[in-house]
Amino acid sequence: MPRIPFPEFATMNPAQRAVYEAIVSGPRGGLVGPLRAALHNPELADKWQRFGELLRFRTSLTKRHSELAILVTARVWNCSFEWFQHEPHALAAGLPAGIVNALRMEQRPDFDDSADEAIYEFTNQLQRDHSVTDAAHRAVQAVYGVTGVVELTALIGYYALVAMTLNAHAFDLPEGATDPFAGQAGTDAAAIHPSTE
């Protein structure tokens, strides 16, 4: 059960309602997740939703690579809600089920695609070590250039914020959903995602 109440449309003030309308009329198509909490401060919610929309839908990263970075982040933070929301998008974007399943099981995936591996290494290292190696940085730049590596870093930070918010306020999974991490101990990402560098 969530630790805080979420604003309901019928009782929203005009500022909250304006942000709500902007969210549901945008590419998300609905209001789920941390924006429900952020609506307690409409200005925060508005800035948050605009930043998130930019990072998710309007960067040079492919959808496959954005969703891979999001899943790595969800697993590092043991955030079931974030994982539940993004696993279908990752699969639909062409991320192989084997990679998705390895991440869920806290195992390093086997990669056939060097670009997928570059995104994984950068995302994993940044959250595990709080930095990345020169090699990991160069690998992402080789795929996306300087702009792409900047965008990827921002995307990781944004979805870490999302995961922290979801975990801190104990968001419930949608009714009838199964916890994707059920039965797995939340172990340290450094132990479960060893670097190849």
Secondary structure by P-SEA (a helix, b strand, c coil): cccccccccccccaaaaaaaaaaaaccccccccccccccccaaaaaaaaaaaaaacccccccaaaaaaaaaaaaaaaccaaaaaacaaaaaaacccaaaaaaaaaccccccccaaaaaaaaaaaaaaacccccaaaaaaaaacccaaaaaaaaaaaaaaaaaaaaaaaacccccccccccccccccccccccccccc
